C-alpha cells in the first residue's frame, strides 16, 4: 500500500522534475528571449548533480559563486 507521505529522496526527485519541466516549457514557449538574456542557457537534464552541504560550499568557493554577487560575500 502506498504511503500518503514522501521521503526526502522523493522530494528531491519531484523538485528535479519540476525544474527540468519548467525549463523545457519556457524554452519551448519563449526560448529566443531567454537566450537573449543568457546565451549559454541550456535546459538541465536529469539526473541533476546532488551533493552534501560541505561539497556544495566547496563547489561554490572553487567556482567563485557568491551568496551576494554585488558584495561578493562568500559562503
C-alpha positions in Angstrom: 0.0 0.0 0.0 1.4 3.4 -1.0 2.1 5.9 1.7 0.5 9.4 1.5 3.8 10.9 2.5 7.0 11.4 0.6 10.6 11.0 1.9 13.5 13.3 1.2 14.6 11.4 -2.0 11.0 11.7 -3.4 11.1 15.4 -2.7 14.4 15.8 -4.5 13.1 13.9 -7.5 9.9 16.0 -7.6 11.9 19.2 -7.5 14.3 17.9 -10.2 11.3 17.1 -12.4 9.8 20.5 -11.8 13.0 22.4 -12.6 13.6 20.4 -15.8 10.0 20.5 -17.0 9.5 24.2 -16.4 12.8 25.0 -18.0 11.9 23.0 -21.1 8.4 24.6 -21.3 9.9 28.1 -21.0 12.4 27.3 -23.8 9.6 25.9 -26.0 7.5 29.0 -25.4 10.0 31.8 -25.4 13.4 30.4 -26.0 14.6 33.3 -28.1 14.0 35.8 -25.3 15.7 33.5 -22.8 18.8 33.1 -25.0 19.0 36.9 -25.5 19.3 37.2 -21.7 21.6 34.3 -21.3 23.1 32.9 -24.5 24.6 30.0 -22.6 21.4 28.7 -21.1 20.7 25.0 -21.5 17.7 23.1 -20.2 19.0 20.9 -17.4 19.0 17.2 -17.9 18.2 14.5 -15.4 19.7 13.4 -13.1 20.8 16.7 -11.6 24.0 16.7 -9.6 23.4 16.1 -5.9 25.9 16.9 -3.1 26.0 17.3 0.6 26.4 20.7 2.2 30.1 20.6 2.6 30.7 19.7 -1.0 28.3 22.4 -2.1 30.2 25.1 -0.2 33.5 23.8 -1.6 32.0 23.8 -5.2 30.8 27.4 -4.7 34.2 28.5 -3.5 36.1 26.8 -6.3 33.8 28.3 -8.9 33.5 31.8 -7.5 29.8 31.6 -6.8 28.8 34.1 -4.2 25.8 34.4 -1.9 25.8 38.2 -2.7 27.1 38.9 -6.2 27.4 42.7 -5.6 29.4 42.4 -2.4 31.0 39.1 -3.4 30.3 37.6 0.0 31.5 34.0 0.0 29.8 31.0 1.5 
